[in-house]
Amino acid sequence: MAAVVLAATRLLRGSGSWGCSRLRFGPPAYRRFSSGGAYPNIPLSSPLPGVPKPVFATVDGQEKFETKVTTLDNGLRVASQNKFGQFCTVGILINSGSRYEAKYLSGIAHFLEKLAFSSTARFDSKDEILLTLEKHGGICDCQTSRDTTMYAVSADSKGLDTVVALLADVVLQPRLTGVDPSRWRLRWAWT
């Protein structure tokens, strides 16, 4: 062990016998910037001298990435952004999480998260759901936090109608019949 440490030390110092000349970083390039010695009095809000100004992409003639929140007549809030690409993401956030669980029966939100996208009234299995998503290059996700459960689908914009219908079916008409809780408990130990 001591021989390995000694060899590594020699290699880093540049005195190794492996045919490599000075592998460590030289003082002019590395140490000058790591301690701030080269630009000691320039605040972080100012550009560095000699470094070109970054150019950011802009979208002409369209609104930039503003999120609009609209409240429908039934109280549903919809957050939306303009899309600027081939793919889109649609998500549903529900005020439901571990915060709303009873003490004696905790873990229900996480249990339902694991069952998400498994089967619905329209889709008999998780495989059918995933095949429908794959036709549109899509993926699905479900996450729970202390006070929110989120269902999301990302897919090609051309399949937006299909994946929105799938997402609505997953949230509004899940089929949980025939679920064996002990089978899922074993899976939780590995996730």
C-alpha atoms as a printed R data frame, in Angstrom:
    type eleno elety resid chain resno       x      y       z
1   ATOM     1    CA   MET     A     1   0.000  0.000   0.000
2   ATOM     2    CA   ALA     A     2   2.799  2.407   0.857
3   ATOM     3    CA   ALA     A     3   4.441  1.706  -2.525
4   ATOM     4    CA   VAL     A     4   1.222  2.697  -4.336
5   ATOM     5    CA   VAL     A     5   0.942  5.954  -2.380
6   ATOM     6    CA   LEU     A     6   4.591  6.731  -3.051
7   ATOM     7    CA   ALA     A     7   4.199  6.039  -6.773
8   ATOM     8    CA   ALA     A     8   1.070  8.214  -6.978
9   ATOM     9    CA   THR     A     9   2.863 11.030  -5.148
10  ATOM    10    CA   ARG     A    10   5.803 10.860  -7.530
11  ATOM    11    CA   LEU     A    11   3.455 10.824 -10.510
12  ATOM    12    CA   LEU     A    12   1.595 13.916  -9.328
13  ATOM    13    CA   ARG     A    13   4.845 15.729  -8.553
14  ATOM    14    CA   GLY     A    14   6.185 14.917 -11.979
15  ATOM    15    CA   SER     A    15   9.166 12.862 -10.863
16  ATOM    16    CA   GLY     A    16   7.814  9.473 -11.862
17  ATOM    17    CA   SER     A    17   9.780  7.085 -13.975
18  ATOM    18    CA   TRP     A    18   6.928  6.167 -16.338
19  ATOM    19    CA   GLY     A    19   8.189  8.302 -19.207
20  ATOM    20    CA   CYS     A    20   5.736 11.100 -18.465
21  ATOM    21    CA   SER     A    21   7.083 14.527 -18.025
22  ATOM    22    CA   ARG     A    22   5.334 16.648 -15.380
23  ATOM    23    CA   LEU     A    23   1.715 15.488 -15.297
24  ATOM    24    CA   ARG     A    24   0.626 17.923 -12.637
25  ATOM    25    CA   PHE     A    25  -0.939 21.231 -13.542
26  ATOM    26    CA   GLY     A    26   1.554 24.015 -13.841
27  ATOM    27    CA   PRO     A    27   1.278 27.097 -11.670
28  ATOM    28    CA   PRO     A    28   0.467 29.572 -14.473
29  ATOM    29    CA   ALA     A    29  -2.671 27.775 -15.703
30  ATOM    30    CA   TYR     A    30  -4.193 26.155 -12.638
31  ATOM    31    CA   ARG     A    31  -3.238 27.978  -9.501
32  ATOM    32    CA   ARG     A    32  -3.732 31.463 -10.844
33  ATOM    33    CA   PHE     A    33  -7.492 31.006 -11.339
34  ATOM    34    CA   SER     A    34  -8.289 28.658  -8.472
35  ATOM    35    CA   SER     A    35  -7.396 31.199  -5.815
36  ATOM    36    CA   GLY     A    36  -8.705 34.228  -7.680
37  ATOM    37    CA   GLY     A    37  -5.242 35.777  -7.875
38  ATOM    38    CA   ALA     A    38  -5.478 36.745 -11.561
39  ATOM    39    CA   TYR     A    39  -8.668 38.854 -11.192
40  ATOM    40    CA   PRO     A    40  -8.715 39.820  -7.518
41  ATOM    41    CA   ASN     A    41 -10.978 42.892  -7.669
42  ATOM    42    CA   ILE     A    42 -13.597 42.001 -10.302
43  ATOM    43    CA   PRO     A    43 -17.070 41.267  -8.899
44  ATOM    44    CA   LEU     A    44 -18.921 38.176 -10.100
45  ATOM    45    CA   SER     A    45 -21.566 40.352 -11.796
46  ATOM    46    CA   SER     A    46 -18.976 41.837 -14.214
47  ATOM    47    CA   PRO     A    47 -17.573 40.076 -17.283
48  ATOM    48    CA   LEU     A    48 -13.963 38.914 -17.160
49  ATOM    49    CA   PRO     A    49 -11.541 40.773 -19.400
50  ATOM    50    CA   GLY     A    50 -10.574 38.821 -22.486
51  ATOM    51    CA   VAL     A    51 -13.516 36.407 -22.214
52  ATOM    52    CA   PRO     A    52 -16.073 36.818 -25.027
53  ATOM    53    CA   LYS     A    53 -19.637 37.776 -24.101
54  ATOM    54    CA   PRO     A    54 -22.030 34.793 -24.334
55  ATOM    55    CA   VAL     A    55 -24.673 34.776 -27.049
56  ATOM    56    CA   PHE     A    56 -28.019 33.300 -26.017
57  ATOM    57    CA   ALA     A    57 -30.652 31.918 -28.374
58  ATOM    58    CA   THR     A    58 -33.717 34.072 -28.873
59  ATOM    59    CA   VAL     A    59 -37.107 33.427 -30.416
60  ATOM    60    CA   ASP     A    60 -38.189 36.245 -32.704
61  ATOM    61    CA   GLY     A    61 -41.853 37.099 -33.152
62  ATOM    62    CA   GLN     A    62 -43.088 34.814 -30.369
63  ATOM    63    CA   GLU     A    63 -43.491 35.152 -26.644
64  ATOM    64    CA   LYS     A    64 -40.532 33.902 -24.726
65  ATOM    65    CA   PHE     A    65 -40.770 31.132 -22.151
66  ATOM    66    CA   GLU     A    66 -43.474 32.690 -20.010
67  ATOM    67    CA   THR     A    67 -45.694 30.377 -18.021
68  ATOM    68    CA   LYS     A    68 -49.355 31.325 -18.179
69  ATOM    69    CA   VAL     A    69 -51.653 30.086 -15.436
70  ATOM    70    CA   THR     A    70 -55.325 29.960 -16.373
71  ATOM    71    CA   THR     A    71 -58.152 29.001 -14.014
72  ATOM    72    CA   LEU     A    72 -61.075 27.249 -15.692
73  ATOM    73    CA   ASP     A    73 -64.717 27.617 -14.629
74  ATOM    74    CA   ASN     A    74 -64.572 24.341 -12.675
75  ATOM    75    CA   GLY     A    75 -61.569 25.586 -10.632
76  ATOM    76    CA   LEU     A    76 -58.927 23.596 -12.506
77  ATOM    77    CA   ARG     A    77 -55.689 25.571 -12.908
78  ATOM    78    CA   VAL     A    78 -53.782 25.070 -16.161
79  ATOM    79    CA   ALA     A    79 -50.160 26.186 -16.508
80  ATOM    80    CA   SER     A    80 -48.933 26.397 -20.090
81  ATOM    81    CA   GLN     A    81 -45.927 27.515 -22.115
82  ATOM    82    CA   ASN     A    82 -45.372 27.925 -25.826
83  ATOM    83    CA   LYS     A    83 -43.525 24.993 -27.318
84  ATOM    84    CA   PHE     A    84 -40.407 25.518 -29.394
85  ATOM    85    CA   GLY     A    85 -39.502 22.045 -30.505
86  ATOM    86    CA   GLN     A    86 -40.548 18.627 -31.596
87  ATOM    87    CA   PHE     A    87 -41.318 17.277 -28.109
88  ATOM    88    CA   CYS     A    88 -43.722 18.399 -25.416
89  ATOM    89    CA   THR     A    89 -44.439 17.473 -21.811
90  ATOM    90    CA   VAL     A    90 -47.875 17.289 -20.239
91  ATOM    91    CA   GLY     A    91 -48.274 16.852 -16.528
92  ATOM    92    CA   ILE     A    92 -50.970 16.718 -13.888
93  ATOM    93    CA   LEU     A    93 -50.232 17.792 -10.328
94  ATOM    94    CA   ILE     A    94 -52.641 16.773  -7.599
95  ATOM    95    CA   ASN     A    95 -52.693 18.061  -4.025
96  ATOM    96    CA   SER     A    96 -52.181 14.591  -2.651
97  ATOM    97    CA   GLY     A    97 -49.180 13.277  -0.762
98  ATOM    98    CA   SER     A    98 -47.949 11.900   2.519
99  ATOM    99    CA   ARG     A    99 -49.061 15.068   4.319
100 ATOM   100    CA   TYR     A   100 -52.690 14.044   3.818
101 ATOM   101    CA   GLU     A   101 -52.281 10.460   5.058
102 ATOM   102    CA   ALA     A   102 -53.434  9.127   8.419
103 ATOM   103    CA   LYS     A   103 -50.720  8.060  10.854
104 ATOM   104    CA   TYR     A   104 -51.837  4.470  11.153
105 ATOM   105    CA   LEU     A   105 -51.941  3.836   7.413
106 ATOM   106    CA   SER     A   106 -48.989  5.713   5.990
107 ATOM   107    CA   GLY     A   107 -47.423  5.018   2.596
108 ATOM   108    CA   ILE     A   108 -50.581  5.052   0.485
109 ATOM   109    CA   ALA     A   109 -49.360  7.925  -1.731
110 ATOM   110    CA   HIS     A   110 -46.133  6.062  -2.469
111 ATOM   111    CA   PHE     A   111 -48.062  2.838  -3.066
112 ATOM   112    CA   LEU     A   112 -50.322  4.555  -5.621
113 ATOM   113    CA   GLU     A   113 -47.290  6.120  -7.270
114 ATOM   114    CA   LYS     A   114 -45.852  2.647  -7.879
115 ATOM   115    CA   LEU     A   115 -49.148  1.525  -9.411
116 ATOM   116    CA   ALA     A   116 -49.381  4.497 -11.769
117 ATOM   117    CA   PHE     A   117 -49.394  3.682 -15.465
118 ATOM   118    CA   SER     A   118 -50.077 -0.011 -14.719
119 ATOM   119    CA   SER     A   119 -53.582 -0.428 -16.208
120 ATOM   120    CA   THR     A   120 -56.656  1.671 -16.864
121 ATOM   121    CA   ALA     A   121 -60.184  1.311 -18.190
122 ATOM   122    CA   ARG     A   122 -58.854  1.617 -21.769
123 ATOM   123    CA   PHE     A   123 -55.490 -0.146 -21.386
124 ATOM   124    CA   ASP     A   124 -55.373 -3.658 -19.943
125 ATOM   125    CA   SER     A   125 -51.688 -3.641 -18.997
126 ATOM   126    CA   LYS     A   126 -48.641 -1.518 -18.455
127 ATOM   127    CA   ASP     A   127 -47.224 -2.921 -21.694
128 ATOM   128    CA   GLU     A   128 -50.136 -1.482 -23.694
129 ATOM   129    CA   ILE     A   129 -49.604  1.921 -22.102
130 ATOM   130    CA   LEU     A   130 -45.870  1.866 -22.819
131 ATOM   131    CA   LEU     A   131 -46.385  0.701 -26.413
132 ATOM   132    CA   THR     A   132 -48.811  3.581 -27.006
133 ATOM   133    CA   LEU     A   133 -46.252  6.014 -25.638
134 ATOM   134    CA   GLU     A   134 -43.427  4.474 -27.676
135 ATOM   135    CA   LYS     A   135 -45.402  5.028 -30.904
136 ATOM   136    CA   HIS     A   136 -44.962  8.734 -30.219
137 ATOM   137    CA   GLY     A   137 -41.430  8.528 -28.779
138 ATOM   138    CA   GLY     A   138 -42.838  9.103 -25.329
139 ATOM   139    CA   ILE     A   139 -41.982  8.345 -21.729
140 ATOM   140    CA   CYS     A   140 -44.029  8.510 -18.546
141 ATOM   141    CA   ASP     A   141 -43.256  9.415 -14.965
142 ATOM   142    CA   CYS     A   142 -45.022  9.580 -11.632
143 ATOM   143    CA   GLN     A   143 -43.608 11.167  -8.481
144 ATOM   144    CA   THR     A   144 -44.942 11.902  -5.029
145 ATOM   145    CA   SER     A   145 -43.756 14.420  -2.518
146 ATOM   146    CA   ARG     A   146 -45.023 15.477   0.867
147 ATOM   147    CA   ASP     A   147 -47.978 17.370  -0.593
148 ATOM   148    CA   THR     A   148 -48.092 16.691  -4.344
149 ATOM   149    CA   THR     A   149 -48.479 13.765  -6.714
150 ATOM   150    CA   MET     A   150 -47.331 14.405 -10.281
151 ATOM   151    CA   TYR     A   151 -48.165 12.365 -13.367
152 ATOM   152    CA   ALA     A   152 -46.263 13.379 -16.518
153 ATOM   153    CA   VAL     A   153 -45.862 12.262 -20.111
154 ATOM   154    CA   SER     A   154 -43.305 13.554 -22.627
155 ATOM   155    CA   ALA     A   155 -43.770 12.710 -26.307
156 ATOM   156    CA   ASP     A   156 -43.581 13.969 -29.864
157 ATOM   157    CA   SER     A   157 -45.909 16.944 -30.375
158 ATOM   158    CA   LYS     A   158 -47.699 15.131 -33.214
159 ATOM   159    CA   GLY     A   159 -49.035 12.591 -30.715
160 ATOM   160    CA   LEU     A   160 -50.198 15.185 -28.185
161 ATOM   161    CA   ASP     A   161 -53.896 14.235 -28.401
162 ATOM   162    CA   THR     A   162 -53.130 10.561 -27.836
163 ATOM   163    CA   VAL     A   163 -50.825 11.067 -24.855
164 ATOM   164    CA   VAL     A   164 -53.160 13.599 -23.205
165 ATOM   165    CA   ALA     A   165 -55.998 11.084 -23.490
166 ATOM   166    CA   LEU     A   166 -53.711  8.393 -22.050
167 ATOM   167    CA   LEU     A   167 -52.679 10.639 -19.168
168 ATOM   168    CA   ALA     A   168 -56.311 11.506 -18.405
169 ATOM   169    CA   ASP     A   169 -57.178  7.814 -18.414
170 ATOM   170    CA   VAL     A   170 -54.283  6.996 -16.049
171 ATOM   171    CA   VAL     A   171 -55.343  9.688 -13.571
172 ATOM   172    CA   LEU     A   172 -59.124  9.472 -13.805
173 ATOM   173    CA   GLN     A   173 -59.762  5.780 -14.515
174 ATOM   174    CA   PRO     A   174 -56.956  3.648 -13.036
175 ATOM   175    CA   ARG     A   175 -57.736 -0.026 -12.690
176 ATOM   176    CA   LEU     A   176 -56.370 -1.390  -9.438
177 ATOM   177    CA   THR     A   177 -58.277 -4.670  -9.320
178 ATOM   178    CA   GLY     A   178 -56.287 -7.815  -8.705
179 ATOM   179    CA   VAL     A   179 -53.394 -5.939  -7.110
180 ATOM   180    CA   ASP     A   180 -51.436 -8.018  -4.633
181 ATOM   181    CA   PRO     A   181 -49.967 -5.605  -2.032
182 ATOM   182    CA   SER     A   182 -47.423 -8.159  -0.796
183 ATOM   183    CA   ARG     A   183 -45.934 -8.323  -4.319
184 ATOM   184    CA   TRP     A   184 -45.381 -4.566  -4.284
185 ATOM   185    CA   ARG     A   185 -43.924 -4.584  -0.789
186 ATOM   186    CA   LEU     A   186 -41.148 -6.850  -2.032
187 ATOM   187    CA   ARG     A   187 -40.441 -4.458  -4.920
188 ATOM   188    CA   TRP     A   188 -40.275 -1.465  -2.582
189 ATOM   189    CA   ALA     A   189 -37.381 -3.042  -0.780
190 ATOM   190    CA   TRP     A   190 -35.374 -2.840  -4.015
191 ATOM   191    CA   THR     A   191 -36.438  0.628  -5.261
